[in-house]
Amino acid sequence: MKPEVNIIAAVARNGAIGYRNKLLYWLPADLKRFRLLTTGHTIVMGRKTFESLPKGALPNRRNVVLSRNLSDAEHARDERFPGCDCYTSMKAALDSCADDEVVFVIGGASIYRQALAFADRLRLTEIDDTPAEADVFFPAIDDEWQEVWREAHTKDERHAFDFAFVDYERIPR
């Protein structure tokens, strides 16, 4: 057994996910879905993603930060990341999880690339836009992923773009 590993992200048509350590899009429905899916579970993020959180560790979740700049130990408490467990690798972080634990990897790009090898499911918000400026991109997903669910939403007074919640699962080999 192993924990269930989900990757969650809001992704533009060109794969863009961020610019200057900030999210590209403010979609209230996406934020609500993020909160509903991740609350009560473990979230794994990189140092820059943690630093982008306005209030630090997210409440009602086990927060895990991956950083290469920890002590030589695989796991450490680090005063730079209050309220978080810290690990130097994705494998070490996932090894710390219980078999029945549900894990959501929340970014950034290098953490997503590391997590793809371990992930069971992608929980994406696909945004019908190509931003003018972006410096962080979601890794390309290949044919080992299959779309299993989609919920489309049209732009409205609270959402500037059409978007869809899309779940992918790894095709069993």
SESE-979486 format. One record per atom (N, C-alpha, C): residue in one letter; atom name; x, y, z. Coordinates in nm, 3 decimals. Layout:
<atoms>
- r  a  px  py  pz
- A  CA  X  Y  Z
...
</atoms>
This chain:
<atoms>
- r  a  px  py  pz
- M  N  0.085  -0.120  0.000
- M  CA  0.000  0.000  0.000
- M  C  0.088  0.124  0.000
- K  N  0.031  0.232  -0.047
- K  CA  0.097  0.360  -0.046
- K  C  -0.010  0.468  -0.037
- P  N  0.028  0.590  0.000
- P  CA  -0.072  0.695  0.004
- P  C  -0.125  0.727  -0.136
- E  N  -0.246  0.780  -0.142
- E  CA  -0.302  0.827  -0.269
- E  C  -0.241  0.963  -0.298
- V  N  -0.176  0.977  -0.415
- V  CA  -0.108  1.101  -0.449
- V  C  -0.181  1.170  -0.563
- N  N  -0.226  1.293  -0.535
- N  CA  -0.295  1.377  -0.631
- N  C  -0.208  1.499  -0.660
- I  N  -0.211  1.543  -0.783
- I  CA  -0.148  1.670  -0.820
- I  C  -0.262  1.766  -0.852
- I  N  -0.259  1.885  -0.792
- I  CA  -0.365  1.982  -0.813
- I  C  -0.304  2.113  -0.862
- A  N  -0.361  2.168  -0.971
- A  CA  -0.307  2.290  -1.029
- A  C  -0.412  2.357  -1.117
- A  N  -0.396  2.487  -1.135
- A  CA  -0.473  2.564  -1.233
- A  C  -0.378  2.593  -1.348
- V  N  -0.415  2.550  -1.469
- V  CA  -0.324  2.548  -1.582
- V  C  -0.387  2.619  -1.702
- A  N  -0.312  2.712  -1.761
- A  CA  -0.357  2.780  -1.882
- A  C  -0.340  2.687  -2.003
- R  N  -0.395  2.729  -2.117
- R  CA  -0.385  2.647  -2.240
- R  C  -0.242  2.610  -2.275
- N  N  -0.147  2.700  -2.249
- N  CA  -0.006  2.676  -2.283
- N  C  0.071  2.613  -2.167
- G  N  0.001  2.569  -2.062
- G  CA  0.065  2.506  -1.948
- G  C  0.113  2.603  -1.842
- A  N  0.094  2.733  -1.863
- A  CA  0.139  2.833  -1.766
- A  C  0.065  2.818  -1.634
- I  N  0.140  2.831  -1.525
- I  CA  0.079  2.822  -1.391
- I  C  0.118  2.939  -1.300
- G  N  0.217  3.018  -1.338
- G  CA  0.257  3.126  -1.249
- G  C  0.344  3.231  -1.316
- Y  N  0.357  3.343  -1.246
- Y  CA  0.445  3.451  -1.290
- Y  C  0.492  3.525  -1.165
- R  N  0.624  3.534  -1.153
- R  CA  0.687  3.604  -1.041
- R  C  0.637  3.554  -0.905
- N  N  0.630  3.422  -0.893
- N  CA  0.589  3.354  -0.769
- N  C  0.446  3.387  -0.727
- K  N  0.361  3.412  -0.824
- K  CA  0.219  3.437  -0.797
- K  C  0.136  3.351  -0.894
- L  N  0.016  3.315  -0.849
- L  CA  -0.077  3.247  -0.938
- L  C  -0.119  3.341  -1.050
- L  N  -0.149  3.286  -1.165
- L  CA  -0.190  3.367  -1.279
- L  C  -0.337  3.406  -1.273
- Y  N  -0.419  3.325  -1.208
- Y  CA  -0.564  3.343  -1.214
- Y  C  -0.625  3.346  -1.075
- W  N  -0.728  3.428  -1.061
- W  CA  -0.808  3.434  -0.940
- W  C  -0.949  3.390  -0.979
- L  N  -0.976  3.261  -0.960
- L  CA  -1.106  3.203  -0.993
- L  C  -1.168  3.151  -0.863
- P  N  -1.268  3.220  -0.810
- P  CA  -1.327  3.177  -0.683
- P  C  -1.371  3.031  -0.681
- A  N  -1.427  2.980  -0.790
- A  CA  -1.470  2.839  -0.792
- A  C  -1.350  2.745  -0.781
- D  N  -1.238  2.783  -0.843
- D  CA  -1.116  2.702  -0.834
- D  C  -1.063  2.702  -0.691
- L  N  -1.062  2.817  -0.628
- L  CA  -1.014  2.825  -0.489
- L  C  -1.103  2.743  -0.396
- K  N  -1.234  2.748  -0.421
- K  CA  -1.327  2.670  -0.340
- K  C  -1.302  2.520  -0.360
- R  N  -1.283  2.478  -0.484
- R  CA  -1.254  2.337  -0.511
- R  C  -1.124  2.295  -0.444
- F  N  -1.021  2.379  -0.453
- F  CA  -0.893  2.351  -0.389
- F  C  -0.913  2.328  -0.239
- R  N  -0.986  2.418  -0.174
- R  CA  -1.010  2.407  -0.030
- R  C  -1.089  2.280  0.003
- L  N  -1.194  2.251  -0.074
- L  CA  -1.276  2.132  -0.049
- L  C  -1.195  2.003  -0.066
- L  N  -1.113  1.996  -0.170
- L  CA  -1.037  1.874  -0.195
- L  C  -0.924  1.854  -0.095
- T  N  -0.856  1.961  -0.055
- T  CA  -0.734  1.946  0.025
- T  C  -0.756  1.949  0.175
- T  N  -0.864  2.009  0.222
- T  CA  -0.888  2.019  0.367
- T  C  -0.895  1.880  0.429
- G  N  -0.823  1.863  0.538
- G  CA  -0.820  1.737  0.609
- G  C  -0.716  1.639  0.556
- H  N  -0.639  1.682  0.457
- H  CA  -0.540  1.595  0.394
- H  C  -0.401  1.657  0.403
- T  N  -0.305  1.590  0.345
- T  CA  -0.167  1.638  0.340
- T  C  -0.145  1.714  0.211
- I  N  -0.080  1.831  0.221
- I  CA  -0.040  1.904  0.102
- I  C  0.113  1.912  0.099
- V  N  0.169  1.893  -0.019
- V  CA  0.314  1.896  -0.038
- V  C  0.345  2.009  -0.135
- M  N  0.442  2.093  -0.098
- M  CA  0.477  2.208  -0.180
- M  C  0.626  2.235  -0.171
- G  N  0.674  2.313  -0.266
- G  CA  0.811  2.359  -0.261
- G  C  0.824  2.484  -0.178
- R  N  0.947  2.524  -0.154
- R  CA  0.976  2.642  -0.073
- R  C  0.911  2.767  -0.130
- K  N  0.924  2.790  -0.261
- K  CA  0.869  2.912  -0.321
- K  C  0.717  2.915  -0.309
- T  N  0.652  2.801  -0.326
- T  CA  0.507  2.797  -0.309
- T  C  0.470  2.833  -0.166
- F  N  0.542  2.777  -0.068
- F  CA  0.515  2.811  0.071
- F  C  0.531  2.962  0.092
- E  N  0.638  3.018  0.038
- E  CA  0.663  3.162  0.056
- E  C  0.556  3.248  -0.010
- S  N  0.486  3.194  -0.110
- S  CA  0.380  3.270  -0.177
- S  C  0.248  3.270  -0.101
- L  N  0.235  3.182  -0.002
- L  CA  0.110  3.176  0.075
- L  C  0.100  3.299  0.165
- P  N  -0.007  3.375  0.156
- P  CA  -0.013  3.501  0.231
- P  C  -0.009  3.486  0.383
- K  N  -0.059  3.374  0.435
- K  CA  -0.064  3.355  0.580
- K  C  0.016  3.234  0.625
- G  N  0.106  3.185  0.543
- G  CA  0.187  3.069  0.580
- G  C  0.111  2.939  0.564
- A  N  0.141  2.843  0.651
- A  CA  0.083  2.708  0.642
- A  C  -0.070  2.717  0.633
- L  N  -0.126  2.635  0.544
- L  CA  -0.271  2.635  0.526
- L  C  -0.338  2.559  0.640
- P  N  -0.447  2.613  0.693
- P  CA  -0.512  2.550  0.808
- P  C  -0.582  2.419  0.771
- N  N  -0.598  2.334  0.872
- N  CA  -0.672  2.209  0.861
- N  C  -0.614  2.113  0.758
- R  N  -0.484  2.117  0.743
- R  CA  -0.412  2.027  0.654
- R  C  -0.275  2.001  0.715
- R  N  -0.217  1.886  0.685
- R  CA  -0.077  1.864  0.718
- R  C  0.003  1.928  0.606
- N  N  0.084  2.028  0.638
- N  CA  0.164  2.101  0.540
- N  C  0.304  2.042  0.536
- V  N  0.350  2.007  0.416
- V  CA  0.484  1.953  0.396
- V  C  0.555  2.042  0.294
- V  N  0.676  2.085  0.329
- V  CA  0.758  2.165  0.238
- V  C  0.880  2.084  0.198
- L  N  0.908  2.084  0.068
- L  CA  1.030  2.022  0.018
- L  C  1.133  2.132  -0.004
- S  N  1.252  2.109  0.049
- S  CA  1.361  2.205  0.032
- S  C  1.494  2.132  0.030
- R  N  1.577  2.166  -0.065
- R  CA  1.710  2.107  -0.070
- R  C  1.801  2.168  0.035
- N  N  1.760  2.279  0.093
- N  CA  1.845  2.354  0.185
- N  C  1.817  2.322  0.332
- L  N  1.783  2.197  0.361
- L  CA  1.766  2.154  0.499
- L  C  1.900  2.102  0.549
- S  N  1.903  2.066  0.674
- S  CA  2.024  2.002  0.724
- S  C  2.045  1.871  0.647
- D  N  2.152  1.802  0.675
- D  CA  2.181  1.677  0.604
- D  C  2.076  1.569  0.627
- A  N  1.992  1.587  0.727
- A  CA  1.888  1.488  0.757
- A  C  1.781  1.492  0.648
- E  N  1.716  1.378  0.622
- E  CA  1.606  1.372  0.526
- E  C  1.485  1.450  0.575
- H  N  1.469  1.461  0.706
- H  CA  1.352  1.527  0.764
- H  C  1.398  1.619  0.875
- A  N  1.344  1.736  0.877
- A  CA  1.382  1.832  0.981
- A  C  1.269  1.932  1.002
- R  N  1.267  1.991  1.119
- R  CA  1.182  2.108  1.142
- R  C  1.267  2.227  1.105
- D  N  1.210  2.323  1.039
- D  CA  1.285  2.438  0.994
- D  C  1.205  2.562  1.030
- E  N  1.267  2.655  1.102
- E  CA  1.196  2.775  1.149
- E  C  1.149  2.863  1.033
- R  N  1.204  2.842  0.913
- R  CA  1.158  2.920  0.797
- R  C  1.018  2.877  0.752
- F  N  0.974  2.758  0.795
- F  CA  0.847  2.702  0.750
- F  C  0.761  2.664  0.871
- P  N  0.715  2.761  0.949
- P  CA  0.637  2.728  1.069
- P  C  0.510  2.651  1.035
- G  N  0.482  2.550  1.117
- G  CA  0.363  2.468  1.098
- G  C  0.377  2.363  0.991
- C  N  0.500  2.340  0.942
- C  CA  0.522  2.246  0.832
- C  C  0.623  2.139  0.871
- D  N  0.605  2.021  0.814
- D  CA  0.709  1.919  0.814
- D  C  0.793  1.946  0.691
- C  N  0.923  1.924  0.701
- C  CA  1.013  1.954  0.590
- C  C  1.093  1.831  0.552
- Y  N  1.108  1.812  0.421
- Y  CA  1.184  1.699  0.367
- Y  C  1.269  1.748  0.251
- T  N  1.373  1.671  0.219
- T  CA  1.461  1.707  0.109
- T  C  1.423  1.641  -0.022
- S  N  1.329  1.547  -0.020
- S  CA  1.289  1.480  -0.145
- S  C  1.141  1.441  -0.140
- M  N  1.084  1.426  -0.258
- M  CA  0.944  1.382  -0.268
- M  C  0.930  1.242  -0.209
- K  N  1.024  1.154  -0.238
- K  CA  1.017  1.017  -0.186
- K  C  1.015  1.017  -0.034
- A  N  1.102  1.095  0.028
- A  CA  1.105  1.100  0.174
- A  C  0.974  1.154  0.230
- A  N  0.919  1.257  0.167
- A  CA  0.792  1.313  0.213
- A  C  0.681  1.209  0.202
- L  N  0.674  1.139  0.089
- L  CA  0.568  1.039  0.070
- L  C  0.589  0.918  0.160
- D  N  0.714  0.882  0.188
- D  CA  0.742  0.771  0.280
- D  C  0.694  0.804  0.421
- S  N  0.681  0.933  0.454
- S  CA  0.635  0.972  0.587
- S  C  0.483  0.961  0.602
- C  N  0.414  0.937  0.492
- C  CA  0.268  0.933  0.492
- C  C  0.217  0.792  0.522
- A  N  0.102  0.787  0.587
- A  CA  0.037  0.659  0.614
- A  C  -0.017  0.601  0.484
- D  N  -0.036  0.470  0.483
- D  CA  -0.085  0.402  0.363
- D  C  -0.219  0.455  0.315
- D  N  -0.305  0.496  0.408
- D  CA  -0.438  0.543  0.369
- D  C  -0.447  0.696  0.358
- E  N  -0.334  0.762  0.366
- E  CA  -0.330  0.908  0.360
- E  C  -0.357  0.957  0.218
- V  N  -0.426  1.069  0.207
- V  CA  -0.450  1.133  0.078
- V  C  -0.361  1.256  0.072
- V  N  -0.281  1.263  -0.034
- V  CA  -0.180  1.367  -0.050
- V  C  -0.214  1.450  -0.174
- F  N  -0.200  1.582  -0.161
- F  CA  -0.216  1.673  -0.274
- F  C  -0.087  1.751  -0.291
- V  N  -0.028  1.740  -0.407
- V  CA  0.093  1.816  -0.440
- V  C  0.044  1.947  -0.502
- I  N  0.086  2.061  -0.442
- I  CA  0.028  2.190  -0.481
- I  C  0.127  2.283  -0.551
- G  N  0.247  2.238  -0.581
- G  CA  0.339  2.320  -0.660
- G  C  0.472  2.343  -0.594
- G  N  0.558  2.405  -0.663
- G  CA  0.556  2.460  -0.797
- G  C  0.601  2.359  -0.902
- A  N  0.650  2.417  -1.012
- A  CA  0.677  2.337  -1.132
- A  C  0.775  2.223  -1.106
- S  N  0.884  2.249  -1.036
- S  CA  0.982  2.141  -1.014
- S  C  0.925  2.034  -0.921
- I  N  0.841  2.073  -0.829
- I  CA  0.775  1.977  -0.739
- I  C  0.675  1.894  -0.819
- Y  N  0.601  1.958  -0.910
- Y  CA  0.510  1.883  -0.996
- Y  C  0.587  1.780  -1.079
- R  N  0.701  1.820  -1.136
- R  CA  0.780  1.726  -1.217
- R  C  0.823  1.605  -1.134
- Q  N  0.868  1.630  -1.009
- Q  CA  0.908  1.521  -0.921
- Q  C  0.788  1.431  -0.888
- A  N  0.673  1.492  -0.867
- A  CA  0.555  1.419  -0.820
- A  C  0.490  1.333  -0.928
- L  N  0.509  1.368  -1.054
- L  CA  0.443  1.293  -1.162
- L  C  0.473  1.144  -1.156
- A  N  0.593  1.108  -1.117
- A  CA  0.630  0.966  -1.109
- A  C  0.552  0.891  -1.001
- F  N  0.505  0.963  -0.900
- F  CA  0.436  0.902  -0.786
- F  C  0.284  0.918  -0.793
- A  N  0.236  1.007  -0.879
- A  CA  0.096  1.048  -0.876
- A  C  0.002  0.941  -0.929
- D  N  -0.115  0.936  -0.867
- D  CA  -0.225  0.849  -0.910
- D  C  -0.328  0.927  -0.991
- R  N  -0.339  1.058  -0.959
- R  CA  -0.447  1.138  -1.016
- R  C  -0.399  1.283  -1.033
- L  N  -0.446  1.346  -1.142
- L  CA  -0.426  1.489  -1.164
- L  C  -0.561  1.557  -1.147
- R  N  -0.566  1.661  -1.067
- R  CA  -0.689  1.737  -1.044
- R  C  -0.663  1.878  -1.097
- L  N  -0.691  1.898  -1.225
- L  CA  -0.654  2.023  -1.288
- L  C  -0.775  2.114  -1.310
- T  N  -0.749  2.242  -1.302
- T  CA  -0.843  2.342  -1.350
- T  C  -0.780  2.393  -1.478
- E  N  -0.841  2.362  -1.591
- E  CA  -0.789  2.402  -1.721
- E  C  -0.858  2.531  -1.762
- I  N  -0.778  2.636  -1.778
- I  CA  -0.830  2.770  -1.803
- I  C  -0.816  2.803  -1.951
- D  N  -0.924  2.849  -2.010
- D  CA  -0.927  2.880  -2.153
- D  C  -0.865  3.018  -2.176
- D  N  -0.733  3.024  -2.160
- D  CA  -0.660  3.149  -2.176
- D  C  -0.513  3.116  -2.196
- T  N  -0.444  3.205  -2.264
- T  CA  -0.298  3.200  -2.273
- T  C  -0.248  3.334  -2.221
- P  N  -0.186  3.335  -2.104
- P  CA  -0.146  3.463  -2.044
- P  C  -0.032  3.530  -2.122
- A  N  -0.029  3.663  -2.117
- A  CA  0.076  3.739  -2.184
- A  C  0.211  3.716  -2.118
- E  N  0.210  3.697  -1.986
- E  CA  0.335  3.677  -1.913
- E  C  0.322  3.557  -1.821
- A  N  0.421  3.470  -1.828
- A  CA  0.429  3.353  -1.739
- A  C  0.574  3.309  -1.734
- D  N  0.616  3.263  -1.617
- D  CA  0.754  3.213  -1.607
- D  C  0.761  3.075  -1.542
- V  N  0.645  3.017  -1.511
- V  CA  0.639  2.883  -1.453
- V  C  0.532  2.804  -1.527
- F  N  0.568  2.679  -1.564
- F  CA  0.478  2.598  -1.645
- F  C  0.461  2.459  -1.586
- F  N  0.340  2.407  -1.599
- F  CA  0.310  2.271  -1.557
- F  C  0.378  2.175  -1.653
- P  N  0.433  2.064  -1.604
- P  CA  0.498  1.970  -1.695
- P  C  0.396  1.908  -1.792
- A  N  0.443  1.876  -1.911
- A  CA  0.356  1.812  -2.009
- A  C  0.313  1.675  -1.956
- I  N  0.186  1.642  -1.979
- I  CA  0.139  1.510  -1.939
- I  C  0.129  1.425  -2.067
- D  N  0.167  1.301  -2.053
- D  CA  0.174  1.214  -2.171
- D  C  0.055  1.120  -2.176
- D  N  0.065  1.021  -2.263
- D  CA  -0.048  0.932  -2.287
- D  C  -0.069  0.827  -2.179
- E  N  0.009  0.835  -2.069
- E  CA  -0.019  0.743  -1.959
- E  C  -0.131  0.796  -1.869
- W  N  -0.184  0.915  -1.903
- W  CA  -0.294  0.976  -1.827
- W  C  -0.420  0.975  -1.911
- Q  N  -0.531  0.946  -1.843
- Q  CA  -0.660  0.938  -1.911
- Q  C  -0.759  1.029  -1.838
- E  N  -0.828  1.112  -1.915
- E  CA  -0.931  1.197  -1.856
- E  C  -1.046  1.109  -1.810
- V  N  -1.089  1.130  -1.683
- V  CA  -1.198  1.049  -1.629
- V  C  -1.319  1.133  -1.586
- W  N  -1.301  1.266  -1.581
- W  CA  -1.413  1.351  -1.538
- W  C  -1.384  1.493  -1.582
- R  N  -1.489  1.565  -1.624
- R  CA  -1.475  1.705  -1.666
- R  C  -1.603  1.779  -1.629
- E  N  -1.586  1.898  -1.575
- E  CA  -1.699  1.986  -1.544
- E  C  -1.666  2.125  -1.598
- A  N  -1.734  2.166  -1.705
- A  CA  -1.706  2.293  -1.771
- A  C  -1.781  2.408  -1.705
- H  N  -1.716  2.524  -1.705
- H  CA  -1.775  2.647  -1.650
- H  C  -1.749  2.761  -1.747
- T  N  -1.849  2.844  -1.767
- T  CA  -1.831  2.961  -1.853
- T  C  -1.798  3.082  -1.768
- K  N  -1.729  3.179  -1.832
- K  CA  -1.693  3.300  -1.758
- K  C  -1.820  3.372  -1.715
- D  N  -1.807  3.444  -1.605
- D  CA  -1.920  3.518  -1.549
- D  C  -1.866  3.639  -1.474
- E  N  -1.949  3.703  -1.395
- E  CA  -1.906  3.825  -1.325
- E  C  -1.793  3.799  -1.224
- R  N  -1.775  3.674  -1.179
- R  CA  -1.669  3.641  -1.082
- R  C  -1.551  3.568  -1.145
- H  N  -1.566  3.524  -1.269
- H  CA  -1.463  3.444  -1.336
- H  C  -1.438  3.503  -1.475
- A  N  -1.318  3.553  -1.498
- A  CA  -1.287  3.625  -1.622
- A  C  -1.268  3.534  -1.744
- F  N  -1.258  3.403  -1.720
- F  CA  -1.230  3.310  -1.830
- F  C  -1.318  3.186  -1.818
- D  N  -1.344  3.123  -1.933
- D  CA  -1.402  2.989  -1.930
- D  C  -1.298  2.896  -1.868
- F  N  -1.344  2.795  -1.797
- F  CA  -1.253  2.698  -1.737
- F  C  -1.325  2.567  -1.716
- A  N  -1.248  2.463  -1.688
- A  CA  -1.307  2.332  -1.660
- A  C  -1.227  2.265  -1.550
- F  N  -1.298  2.199  -1.461
- F  CA  -1.233  2.109  -1.366
- F  C  -1.217  1.976  -1.438
- V  N  -1.096  1.924  -1.442
- V  CA  -1.068  1.802  -1.516
- V  C  -0.984  1.709  -1.430
- D  N  -1.030  1.586  -1.414
- D  CA  -0.954  1.485  -1.341
- D  C  -0.898  1.383  -1.440
- Y  N  -0.772  1.350  -1.419
- Y  CA  -0.704  1.248  -1.498
- Y  C  -0.657  1.139  -1.402
- E  N  -0.658  1.016  -1.449
- E  CA  -0.600  0.905  -1.374
- E  C  -0.495  0.838  -1.459
- R  N  -0.395  0.784  -1.390
- R  CA  -0.289  0.711  -1.460
- R  C  -0.349  0.582  -1.516
- I  N  -0.321  0.553  -1.640
- I  CA  -0.370  0.431  -1.703
- I  C  -0.290  0.314  -1.646
- P  N  -0.359  0.213  -1.592
- P  CA  -0.287  0.098  -1.535
- P  C  -0.203  0.029  -1.643
- R  N  -0.086  -0.015  -1.601
- R  CA  0.003  -0.084  -1.695
- R  C  -0.004  -0.232  -1.676
</atoms>
